[in-house]
Amino acid sequence: MTVWSTILRIVEAGEGACLVSVAVTEGSAPRDAGAHMVVTARGYHGTIGGGTLEWRAIAEAQALLGRGPAVKLASHALGPDLGQCCGGRVMLVSEVFGGTSLAELRELAAREVEGAFSLSRHGRIMSFGEERRHIYLFGAGHVGRALALALAPLPFDVTWADPRPEAFPAAHPANVKTVVAADPAAILAKAPGASLVFVMSHSHALDLAIVDCALRNPAIAHVGVIGSATKRARFVSRLRQAGVAEDRISGLICPIGVAGVASKIPAAIAAATVAQILVLDEELRLARAAPEPHHGGQRAGGTP
């Protein structure tokens, strides 16, 4: 959910909106700090984790809406106060916005479109926007369509490519951009770093060409192609003959999807593949966040 764009849309329509943010967590909690929910008099958008905590937060936010611009900080012990088994503690910040906030909301909504950013509000540093990994999906067949739909509610930007314009559905999710093209090099030329590529075209020859191109592109972190162990073995042989680096070939994912899902129903393959994508995304985030290793007992600057 784009928080500030959602609030702006509500306020521009003449309604009040209350932003409920998880500011601090201690121990086990349903959502981490940085989770947001936007509450109106008639409903809500987003989630701070569900359960009793969320329902109480909605009720308190709606009561706050009746007072005009206001801010409230509330600390909740999930076990003693709310009967939730998480057992941790959560601090929520609730802030009401109305027509007098339009200029600020427009500025924040514009910043949010540009990507993730942090903001100091009411003595707390809060994060907004999303760091969205890019996924390149090649193939608009049954599995490609199912995968595009399965990725719709998740924080990924998807480029969906197929050389057949008639293969795409009439409508597609908001986070998906369709491209009618057959040249994978042109499509992947401006791929952001640590992008993911999943290949499921109508042609094994095209699959191989896309995989070859993706593996040679240093911006692509992982490449997966629909198929079997036999297809993988054939592709590996062809890729070696073509001179693709061995360390890149060894990482080729085929078959795609988490282990244990045997169904060949397109929606099931898509679900298993999305689960795999989430694992890969988490691994890449953890790897980026890990501290640089020190060599020879020296710090990066050479100081013992």
C-alpha angles and dihedrals in degrees: 000000000000098000103196095040089053092050091045092052091051095047093046087056089059099258132117121244131200119207111211113193133182099232102173136007130193121192121340116356135166093240134019126244108285097047113132139195128186115214128196132179089263104039146315144265125218127003141257091200109297125243127085093324092060095044091051091046090052092050092048092046092051090050089050091052090066091062099059121232107008143145127214131183117199132177118207127193099209097208106039097031103036108018093238117148094223088089097201134109128251130194114206128196115203119191127180122216129193141160094303089063097058097108093051092044093053091051093048093045089054091051091049092056089058093058142265120348140163127234134190110229126167094344094311132102107228129186124224136177123034136265097226120196116219120240123193111206116192116196133041099210125119095292093041091054092047091049093049089053093045091054093050099095095040129092097256133113109223129201107196114197134188131149091223112080092193091059094073121086119246090253133026137185120285093245092055126087116193122216124191102209141117100202109091092188091061092047094048097040094100098032112151117240118280094019122161126228125202119184127201107143128158092257132058089209090055090045090056093048091051093047091049091051094045094049091053092053111090091203091067112088099185136011124200129181128190114245146075138295087266092055090049092052091051092047092048090053092049093045092052090050088051091054100249111162113267095228089057094046092051090060095055110128113220126176094033126220135054116301120266100042107111098168117114094200106126093234091051092050089049092050092050091047093050089052088053091048090053090052092049091047092051092048091051092049092049092047091052092048094048115106118254111263117249116231127214093358090294128124119235091266092051096253113136 
